[in-house]
Each structure stands twice: as C-alpha cells, then as structure tokens.
Amino acid sequence: MSYRLGVDVGGTFTDLLLVDEKTGRLYTAKVPSTPEDSSIGVFNGIARVCDNAGIDPTEISSVMHGTRLQLTQS
C-alpha cells in the first residue's frame, strides 16, 4: 500500500495527517513540538501516526511538510 503524510510543525504541537491512497482513510496524530530540534517531534509523530494506522513508515510514499516557526526579538 501507499500512504501520503502531511506534517505541520508548530510552536507547541506537531500535527500529522496520514492518507491511505488506496482507501482514502485518514489517520492523525498530535505530539509535542521540540523547538531545540524539530526533527525529534517530527519523528515521534511519524512513529505515532504509523502505529495508529498499523503500518511501517517505509510504506509512506511522500511527505508534505509545513511550519510557521519564526524568530522574535525581545
């Protein structure tokens, strides 16, 4: 099977949406973001959403990534 994954990294949470391309079924996950290294939150989320769907991450055919992290001045 083939799955598409959307990842949105926010300041507090990282949201994931996994789409089964064959059936159209959707799976979601929300994990804490990790500002010190956003990849940690992304990989934690991938593990969670794949567990929710009962699939191996190698079944994901494409990933769309978005973020709205910004630097602010005090």
N, CA, C and O atoms as a GROMACS GRO file, in nm:
protein
  296
    1MET      N    1   0.083  -0.119   0.000
    1MET     CA    2   0.000   0.000   0.000
    1MET      C    3   0.087   0.124   0.000
    1MET      O    4   0.206   0.119   0.031
    2SER      N    5   0.026   0.235  -0.035
    2SER     CA    6   0.098   0.361  -0.041
    2SER      C    7   0.025   0.465   0.043
    2SER      O    8  -0.098   0.474   0.041
    3TYR      N    9   0.102   0.541   0.117
    3TYR     CA   10   0.047   0.642   0.206
    3TYR      C   11   0.114   0.776   0.181
    3TYR      O   12   0.232   0.781   0.145
    4ARG      N   13   0.038   0.884   0.200
    4ARG     CA   14   0.093   1.020   0.196
    4ARG      C   15   0.084   1.078   0.336
    4ARG      O   16  -0.013   1.054   0.409
    5LEU      N   17   0.186   1.154   0.374
    5LEU     CA   18   0.192   1.210   0.508
    5LEU      C   19   0.207   1.361   0.502
    5LEU      O   20   0.292   1.413   0.430
    6GLY      N   21   0.124   1.430   0.579
    6GLY     CA   22   0.136   1.574   0.596
    6GLY      C   23   0.181   1.603   0.738
    6GLY      O   24   0.128   1.545   0.833
    7VAL      N   25   0.278   1.693   0.753
    7VAL     CA   26   0.333   1.728   0.884
    7VAL      C   27   0.330   1.880   0.898
    7VAL      O   28   0.380   1.951   0.810
    8ASP      N   29   0.273   1.928   1.007
    8ASP     CA   30   0.270   2.071   1.038
    8ASP      C   31   0.339   2.092   1.172
    8ASP      O   32   0.286   2.052   1.276
    9VAL      N   33   0.455   2.155   1.170
    9VAL     CA   34   0.531   2.181   1.293
    9VAL      C   35   0.495   2.319   1.345
    9VAL      O   36   0.520   2.420   1.280
   10GLY      N   37   0.435   2.321   1.462
   10GLY     CA   38   0.401   2.447   1.527
   10GLY      C   39   0.489   2.470   1.648
   10GLY      O   40   0.575   2.388   1.681
   11GLY      N   41   0.468   2.581   1.713
   11GLY     CA   42   0.548   2.614   1.830
   11GLY      C   43   0.522   2.526   1.949
   11GLY      O   44   0.610   2.504   2.032
   12THR      N   45   0.398   2.474   1.961
   12THR     CA   46   0.361   2.390   2.075
   12THR      C   47   0.341   2.245   2.035
   12THR      O   48   0.386   2.154   2.106
   13PHE      N   49   0.273   2.222   1.924
   13PHE     CA   50   0.244   2.086   1.880
   13PHE      C   51   0.286   2.064   1.735
   13PHE      O   52   0.291   2.157   1.655
   14THR      N   53   0.314   1.938   1.704
   14THR     CA   54   0.336   1.893   1.567
   14THR      C   55   0.218   1.804   1.532
   14THR      O   56   0.191   1.705   1.600
   15ASP      N   57   0.146   1.840   1.424
   15ASP     CA   58   0.028   1.766   1.380
   15ASP      C   59   0.062   1.686   1.255
   15ASP      O   60   0.134   1.734   1.167
   16LEU      N   61   0.009   1.564   1.249
   16LEU     CA   62   0.035   1.478   1.135
   16LEU      C   63  -0.096   1.422   1.081
   16LEU      O   64  -0.187   1.390   1.156
   17LEU      N   65  -0.103   1.411   0.949
   17LEU     CA   66  -0.218   1.352   0.880
   17LEU      C   67  -0.164   1.251   0.780
   17LEU      O   68  -0.085   1.285   0.692
   18LEU      N   69  -0.206   1.126   0.795
   18LEU     CA   70  -0.163   1.018   0.707
   18LEU      C   71  -0.283   0.976   0.623
   18LEU      O   72  -0.391   0.950   0.677
   19VAL      N   73  -0.264   0.968   0.491
   19VAL     CA   74  -0.372   0.932   0.400
   19VAL      C   75  -0.339   0.800   0.332
   19VAL      O   76  -0.233   0.786   0.270
   20ASP      N   77  -0.429   0.703   0.344
   20ASP     CA   78  -0.417   0.577   0.271
   20ASP      C   79  -0.463   0.606   0.129
   20ASP      O   80  -0.581   0.631   0.106
   21GLU      N   81  -0.371   0.602   0.033
   21GLU     CA   82  -0.405   0.639  -0.105
   21GLU      C   83  -0.502   0.542  -0.171
   21GLU      O   84  -0.570   0.579  -0.266
   22LYS      N   85  -0.509   0.420  -0.121
   22LYS     CA   86  -0.599   0.322  -0.182
   22LYS      C   87  -0.743   0.340  -0.134
   22LYS      O   88  -0.837   0.335  -0.215
   23THR      N   89  -0.761   0.360  -0.004
   23THR     CA   90  -0.896   0.367   0.052
   23THR      C   91  -0.943   0.508   0.085
   23THR      O   92  -1.062   0.532   0.102
   24GLY      N   93  -0.849   0.602   0.094
   24GLY     CA   94  -0.883   0.738   0.135
   24GLY      C   95  -0.896   0.755   0.285
   24GLY      O   96  -0.928   0.864   0.333
   25ARG      N   97  -0.872   0.649   0.360
   25ARG     CA   98  -0.883   0.656   0.506
   25ARG      C   99  -0.776   0.751   0.562
   25ARG      O  100  -0.664   0.755   0.512
   26LEU      N  101  -0.815   0.826   0.666
   26LEU     CA  102  -0.726   0.924   0.728
   26LEU      C  103  -0.688   0.881   0.869
   26LEU      O  104  -0.769   0.826   0.943
   27TYR      N  105  -0.564   0.909   0.905
   27TYR     CA  106  -0.513   0.883   1.039
   27TYR      C  107  -0.444   1.010   1.087
   27TYR      O  108  -0.376   1.077   1.009
   28THR      N  109  -0.460   1.043   1.214
   28THR     CA  110  -0.399   1.165   1.266
   28THR      C  111  -0.318   1.136   1.391
   28THR      O  112  -0.335   1.034   1.457
   29ALA      N  113  -0.229   1.230   1.420
   29ALA     CA  114  -0.153   1.226   1.546
   29ALA      C  115  -0.114   1.369   1.581
   29ALA      O  116  -0.095   1.453   1.493
   30LYS      N  117  -0.102   1.394   1.710
   30LYS     CA  118  -0.057   1.524   1.761
   30LYS      C  119   0.044   1.493   1.869
   30LYS      O  120   0.015   1.420   1.964
   31VAL      N  121   0.164   1.549   1.855
   31VAL     CA  122   0.270   1.528   1.954
   31VAL      C  123   0.330   1.664   1.991
   31VAL      O  124   0.319   1.759   1.914
   32PRO      N  125   0.394   1.673   2.107
   32PRO     CA  126   0.460   1.799   2.142
   32PRO      C  127   0.571   1.834   2.043
   32PRO      O  128   0.646   1.746   2.000
   33SER      N  129   0.579   1.960   2.006
   33SER     CA  130   0.692   2.006   1.924
   33SER      C  131   0.817   2.011   2.011
   33SER      O  132   0.809   2.021   2.133
   34THR      N  133   0.930   2.003   1.945
   34THR     CA  134   1.059   2.006   2.015
   34THR      C  135   1.143   2.119   1.955
   34THR      O  136   1.221   2.095   1.863
   35PRO      N  137   1.126   2.242   2.005
   35PRO     CA  138   1.193   2.358   1.946
   35PRO      C  139   1.345   2.346   1.937
   35PRO      O  140   1.406   2.403   1.847
   36GLU      N  141   1.406   2.273   2.030
   36GLU     CA  142   1.552   2.259   2.025
   36GLU      C  143   1.598   2.178   1.905
   36GLU      O  144   1.711   2.194   1.859
   37ASP      N  145   1.511   2.091   1.852
   37ASP     CA  146   1.540   2.011   1.733
   37ASP      C  147   1.407   1.961   1.681
   37ASP      O  148   1.357   1.858   1.727
   38SER      N  149   1.349   2.031   1.585
   38SER     CA  150   1.214   1.997   1.538
   38SER      C  151   1.204   1.857   1.480
   38SER      O  152   1.095   1.800   1.474
   39SER      N  153   1.317   1.800   1.436
   39SER     CA  154   1.312   1.665   1.379
   39SER      C  155   1.270   1.561   1.483
   39SER      O  156   1.211   1.459   1.448
   40ILE      N  157   1.301   1.586   1.610
   40ILE     CA  158   1.262   1.491   1.715
   40ILE      C  159   1.110   1.481   1.722
   40ILE      O  160   1.056   1.370   1.724
   41GLY      N  161   1.042   1.595   1.725
   41GLY     CA  162   0.896   1.594   1.727
   41GLY      C  163   0.837   1.531   1.602
   41GLY      O  164   0.738   1.459   1.608
   42VAL      N  165   0.899   1.559   1.487
   42VAL     CA  166   0.850   1.501   1.361
   42VAL      C  167   0.863   1.349   1.364
   42VAL      O  168   0.768   1.279   1.330
   43PHE      N  169   0.979   1.298   1.403
   43PHE     CA  170   0.998   1.152   1.406
   43PHE      C  171   0.909   1.086   1.511
   43PHE      O  172   0.858   0.976   1.488
   44ASN      N  173   0.888   1.152   1.626
   44ASN     CA  174   0.795   1.099   1.726
   44ASN      C  175   0.654   1.092   1.669
   44ASN      O  176   0.582   0.994   1.691
   45GLY      N  177   0.615   1.195   1.594
   45GLY     CA  178   0.483   1.197   1.532
   45GLY      C  179   0.467   1.091   1.425
   45GLY      O  180   0.361   1.028   1.415
   46ILE      N  181   0.571   1.072   1.345
   46ILE     CA  182   0.564   0.968   1.242
   46ILE      C  183   0.545   0.831   1.306
   46ILE      O  184   0.464   0.751   1.260
   47ALA      N  185   0.619   0.805   1.413
   47ALA     CA  186   0.604   0.677   1.483
   47ALA      C  187   0.461   0.661   1.534
   47ALA      O  188   0.403   0.553   1.524
   48ARG      N  189   0.405   0.768   1.591
   48ARG     CA  190   0.270   0.760   1.648
   48ARG      C  191   0.164   0.740   1.540
   48ARG      O  192   0.078   0.653   1.554
   49VAL      N  193   0.170   0.818   1.431
   49VAL     CA  194   0.066   0.806   1.329
   49VAL      C  195   0.076   0.671   1.257
   49VAL      O  196  -0.026   0.614   1.220
   50CYS      N  197   0.197   0.621   1.238
   50CYS     CA  198   0.212   0.489   1.176
   50CYS      C  199   0.159   0.380   1.267
   50CYS      O  200   0.099   0.283   1.221
   51ASP      N  201   0.182   0.394   1.398
   51ASP     CA  202   0.128   0.299   1.494
   51ASP      C  203  -0.025   0.304   1.491
   51ASP      O  204  -0.090   0.199   1.494
   52ASN      N  205  -0.083   0.424   1.484
   52ASN     CA  206  -0.229   0.438   1.476
   52ASN      C  207  -0.285   0.367   1.353
   52ASN      O  208  -0.393   0.308   1.358
   53ALA      N  209  -0.211   0.372   1.242
   53ALA     CA  210  -0.256   0.312   1.116
   53ALA      C  211  -0.216   0.166   1.103
   53ALA      O  212  -0.266   0.096   1.014
   54GLY      N  213  -0.127   0.119   1.190
   54GLY     CA  214  -0.081  -0.019   1.182
   54GLY      C  215   0.009  -0.045   1.062
   54GLY      O  216   0.006  -0.152   1.003
   55ILE      N  217   0.091   0.056   1.027
   55ILE     CA  218   0.180   0.040   0.911
   55ILE      C  219   0.325   0.065   0.952
   55ILE      O  220   0.353   0.116   1.061
   56ASP      N  221   0.415   0.028   0.863
   56ASP     CA  222   0.557   0.057   0.879
   56ASP      C  223   0.585   0.190   0.807
   56ASP      O  224   0.530   0.214   0.700
   57PRO      N  225   0.670   0.276   0.864
   57PRO     CA  226   0.700   0.404   0.798
   57PRO      C  227   0.752   0.391   0.655
   57PRO      O  228   0.740   0.485   0.576
   58THR      N  229   0.809   0.277   0.620
   58THR     CA  230   0.860   0.258   0.484
   58THR      C  231   0.748   0.253   0.381
   58THR      O  232   0.774   0.261   0.261
   59GLU      N  233   0.622   0.241   0.426
   59GLU     CA  234   0.508   0.240   0.335
   59GLU      C  235   0.465   0.381   0.294
   59GLU      O  236   0.378   0.396   0.208
   60ILE      N  237   0.525   0.483   0.354
   60ILE     CA  238   0.492   0.621   0.320
   60ILE      C  239   0.563   0.658   0.190
   60ILE      O  240   0.686   0.648   0.181
   61SER      N  241   0.486   0.701   0.090
   61SER     CA  242   0.544   0.731  -0.041
   61SER      C  243   0.582   0.877  -0.057
   61SER      O  244   0.671   0.910  -0.136
   62SER      N  245   0.516   0.967   0.017
   62SER     CA  246   0.550   1.109   0.006
   62SER      C  247   0.518   1.180   0.137
   62SER      O  248   0.430   1.140   0.214
   63VAL      N  249   0.593   1.288   0.160
   63VAL     CA  250   0.576   1.368   0.281
   63VAL      C  251   0.565   1.515   0.242
   63VAL      O  252   0.646   1.566   0.164
   64MET      N  253   0.464   1.583   0.295
   64MET     CA  254   0.449   1.727   0.279
   64MET      C  255   0.473   1.789   0.416
   64MET      O  256   0.414   1.746   0.515
   65HIS      N  257   0.559   1.890   0.422
   65HIS     CA  258   0.599   1.947   0.550
   65HIS      C  259   0.574   2.097   0.550
   65HIS      O  260   0.606   2.166   0.454
   66GLY      N  261   0.516   2.146   0.658
   66GLY     CA  262   0.495   2.289   0.673
   66GLY      C  263   0.529   2.332   0.814
   66GLY      O  264   0.522   2.252   0.908
   67THR      N  265   0.566   2.457   0.829
   67THR     CA  266   0.596   2.510   0.961
   67THR      C  267   0.570   2.659   0.964
   67THR      O  268   0.570   2.726   0.860
   68ARG      N  269   0.547   2.710   1.082
   68ARG     CA  270   0.530   2.853   1.099
   68ARG      C  271   0.617   2.898   1.216
   68ARG      O  272   0.577   2.985   1.294
   69LEU      N  273   0.734   2.841   1.226
   69LEU     CA  274   0.827   2.882   1.330
   69LEU      C  275   0.894   3.012   1.287
   69LEU      O  276   0.930   3.028   1.170
   70GLN      N  277   0.911   3.102   1.380
   70GLN     CA  278   0.973   3.230   1.348
   70GLN      C  279   1.059   3.276   1.464
   70GLN      O  280   1.041   3.232   1.578
   71LEU      N  281   1.150   3.363   1.435
   71LEU     CA  282   1.233   3.424   1.538
   71LEU      C  283   1.168   3.553   1.583
   71LEU      O  284   1.113   3.627   1.501
   72THR      N  285   1.172   3.580   1.712
   72THR     CA  286   1.119   3.706   1.764
   72THR      C  287   1.228   3.778   1.841
   72THR      O  288   1.318   3.716   1.897
   73GLN      N  289   1.218   3.909   1.843
   73GLN     CA  290   1.314   3.992   1.916
   73GLN      C  291   1.251   4.038   2.045
   73GLN      O  292   1.133   4.074   2.048
   74SER      N  293   1.328   4.038   2.151
   74SER     CA  294   1.278   4.088   2.280
   74SER      C  295   1.304   4.236   2.292
   74SER      O  296   1.269   4.297   2.393
   0.00000   0.00000   0.00000
